[in-house]
Amino acid sequence: MEALVQVRDLDMAFPAGSARGQPVLLHVLHKLSFDIGPGETLGLVGESGSGKSTTGRILVGLTEPTGGSVKLFGRSITGPGRRASLAAVRARLQFVFQDPHAALDPRLRVGHSIAEPIDIAGTHSRRERNDRVRELLELVGLPRDSADRFPHEFSGGQRQRIVIARALALAPDFVVCDEPVSALDVSMQAQIINLLMDLQQRMGLSYLFIAHDLAVVRAVAQRVAVMYAGTIVESARREALYAQPQHPYTRALLDAVPRPDPGRARPPVVGGEVPSLLAPPAGCRFHTRCPHVMARCRSEVPLLRETAPGRQTACHLLDGAPPA
């Protein structure tokens, strides 16, 4: 089946002032490529500042990239004709934000917030609009009469359900979930993940699920792409990636996940910091922290290439050369 979302060589650089009369750019994304199929969840993971949220914003048209291409439902939303293409697919894509407290206007009743996409689309009568709002509340596990209450009357988990209900108002096909459970406690996280998975089954939704927590991504995604400093370093089916990570950064992320056995020795944590995106290092962007760095890593950019069926990795170690 043709992918609903097709991303090719995506670049994003933001102006960040000037130095010696020359513009300075923040290189947030570099040559990102991936697909998302119908009814599929792609988990996008990495440390803060790796470019995950920027990727999500580009995919729903909130940010225009500086290079590369994005196709949604077979239509290009980059380059000439971007506005017309976005208008044509707008109802089919939505965004679930990280913080449910900030995502809802405290002055508006919940029903009004959920109905905003419907009001903008102008596709429902007032009665149909109100009926749809109550259906959506029931769909996400809240009482139908919640529409008349204000956001402050709900818990964090309930507010996130309201945000999800709003995202589903126009029956989209593709939803970007940007850290949708990171602001919730563990019990609420499980409930929201179960809700998202149930909605996917019932409505055939495709998700880009952005997170920094690999344990959360493991529960919800069929495929996982690992980002580091604006690039994808590894992409694979969930089972393969968690069972046998190929990239040193992926291994470091998995080693950092807490384990239930406190007596088990933990691997050493990868030191250092994510490099500045104002001046990314030459070669592999992970070489400044990689425990297996080789001479070529410092000068030659590793290509993201297929290393097994359905798996791509960008690492010179896979070429068979011994580490320095």
N, C-alpha and C positions, 0 to 999 in steps of 0.2 A: 504494500500500500504506500502511496505517496505521502511523504511527511507533511504534517500540518505546518510545522515551523522548520525553515531551512536557513541556517546562518552560515555565511561564507566569508572568511578573512576579515572579520569585524575589527575595526580600529576605532578608538576613541581617545582624543587628546583635548584637554581643556586648557584654555589660556590661563597662565599663572603669573602674569606680570611680565617684566622685561629685565634684562641684564645687559649692560653695555650697549644699549640701543637695540638689542635683538629680543624678539618675543621668546618667552619661556613657556614651554608646554608641559602639562602633566599627562603623561602617557598611561592612561588608565587601562586600556585594552589593546592587545596586540594580536592580530591574526587569529581570532576565535572562529572556529567552525564546528557546528554540530547540528543535528536534526532532532525533532521530537515528533513521534508518530501519533496517529489517532488513538486516544484512550491511554496514552503512555505518560509516565512521570519520569522526567529527567531531574536527578538531584544535582545541584551545583554547589560544591563545597569548597571551603578555603578560609584562610584567616581573614580578619577584618582588613579592609583596604585592598583586597585582591581584585576587585572589580565586579563582584557578583551582582550587587544591586544596580550598578550602571547597566549591566547586561539586561537585567529584567526591565528596566525603564526604557531601554531602546526597543525591546520586543513588543511593548505595548504602545509605542509611539510617543512617550513622554520626553524622550531625548533623541536628537538626531545624531547618528554617528558621523565620524569624519572620514571613514573609509569602510570598504566591504559592502556586503549586501545582506538583506533580511527579506525573506519571503514568508508571508502568512497566507495560508489557504491558497497558495499558487499565485498570489499577487505581491509584487515588490513594494515594500514600504520605505525604500531608500532610493535616493536619486530623483530624477525627474518624475513628476506625477505622484510624489510621495503623499501630498495632502489628499488627493482624490482617492488613492488606494486606501489610506487610513480611514477615510470617511466610509468607504465601502465595507470595511471589515470591522469597524469600531465596535459594533454590538456583539461581535463574536469573541472578543477578548476582554479580559478584566484583570485587575490587580488587587491582591490582598496584602495590606501593609503590615509592617512589623508590630507597631504599637497600637493596640485597639483603643487606648485612651485618647491618643492624638488623632486617630482616624475618624472619630465621630464628633460632630459639633455639639458641645454641651448645651447649647441653647435650643436645639431642635429635638422634638420627640423622635423616638426611634423609627416610627412608621414613616415620618417625613424623610429621614436620612436614607432609608431603604428604597423609598420611591423616587429618589433623585434621578437615577438613570432612566426610569420609566417616564418621568416628567420631561426630561430632556429629549428623549426619543419621540414623545408625543404619539405613542402607538395605542394607548389605552384610554377608555373613558374613565371618569372619576370613580365610578363603581368598580370597574374592572381593576383599576389601579389599587384600590383599597383591598379588594379580594386577593389580588396578587401578593400584596404585602403580607397579609395574614397567612397565605399559603407558604410563603418563603420562611416566615418565622417558624411555622410548624415543621417545615422541611429541615431546619437546622436545630430542631429540638427545643424550641422556646414556645411558651403559650401564645396563642393568637392575640390575646389582649395586651401583649407587650408593646404593641405599636403605639399605645397612648402614653407610655412612660418615657422618662428621660435617661440618658446614658449613665448618669451617676447612680441610678437605682440598680445597676447590674454589676456583677463581679467581672473581673478581667476575662475569664473564660467565656462568660455570656456575651460580653462586648465583642469578642472575636467572632462568636457565632453571628452576631448582628452584622459585622463587617462582611462575613462570608455570604450572608443572605443578600446584602446589597450587591455584592459581586455577581450573584446569580440572577439578579433581577431581569436581565434581558436574555437569559438562557444562553450563555456563552459556550464556545467550544474549547477555548484555551484560557487558562488562568495562571498568572504569575503569582506565586506565593513567596513573598520576601520575608524570610525569617518569621513565619506566622505563629510560631509557638515559643520563641526565645524569651518573650516577656512574661511567660506564664510559669506557674510551678509545675512540678513533674506530673502530678495527677491530672491537671488541666491539659498539659501537653498531650497525654495519651488520648484524652477525650476528643481533642480537636483533630489529631491525626486520624483517629477512627472515623470521625465525621467526614473529613476530606476524602478518605478512601471509600466510604460508603457513597458519597455524592458522585465520585468518579464512576463507580459501578452503575449507579442508577441513571446518570446523565451522559455517560461516555466522555467525560472531560479529559483533556490533556493538561498536565501541569508542568511548569518549570518551578521546582521546589528549591529555593535558595536557603542555605543553612551553613553554619560553621560546625554543627554538632553531627559527627558521623553516625552516632547511634540513632539519632532522629531520622536521618536520611535512609539508613538501612531499613527502617520500618515502612517507609512510604514509597521509595523510588525503585523502578525496575532497572534503570541505568544511572550511572553516577559519572559526572565529570568533575575532576579535581583542578581547581584554579590556584595559580601562584603568581603574584605580582603581575596580574593582567593577562596571563596566558593559561591555556589548558595544558597540563602536563601529563594527564592520564584520563582515559575515558573507557569504561567497560561495563558489562552487565554487573549488577549488584553482587551476585554470588561469586563471580570471578575476582572482582576487585577486593572484596573483603577477605576471601580465602587466600589470595596470592597477589598482593600489590607489587607492581613492577617498578614504579618510580620511587626513589628515596624519600621524596616529600610525602607521598601517599602513605608509605610505611611509617613515617614520623607522625602523621596525623592519627593513624590507627593505634600506634604505640601510646599516644597521649590519652586515649579513651580509658576512663577508669574501669578497673576490673574487679569482679566480686571477691577475688582471692587476695586478701591483704598480704599474705606471706609470699606471694609470687614475685620474683625479682622483676623490676621494670627496666626496659631498655633505656639507655641514656637519651635524654631529651636533646633534640637538635637545637644548638645555641644560635645566637645572633638575632638579627631583626630583619623583617622584610625590607628589601632595598627601596630607596627613594624612587618614586616613579617620575620625578623630575629629571633624573639622570640614571635610567636603568643600567645595570652592569652589562658589559659586552658578553657575548656567548650565552650560555645557559643562565637564566636569571636566578636559579637556585644555587649556583656554584659557590656563592659566598658563604653558604651555610651547609653545603652537602658534605657528609663524611666520606664520600667516595670520589671527590673531585679529581679530575684528570686535567692535563695541560690543555687539551682541546676544548674542555668545558669553558675555559676562560675566554675563548676567542670565537668558537664556532657554535652557532645557534642550533640546538637539536631539533629536528623536524618531528612534528606529531605524525607518526606513521603507524600503519597496522602491524601489530606484533603477534596477533592471533585473531581468529575470526570474531568480529564484533568488538575488538579491543584495539585501542590506539595509545601509544606512549611516546613521549618526547624525552629520550635519555640516551646519551652516548654509551652508557654501560651495556645497553642491549646489543651493541655492535660487536661485543666479545673482547674488547680491549681491556687489559688489566688496569685497575685504578692506580693512580700515582701515590 
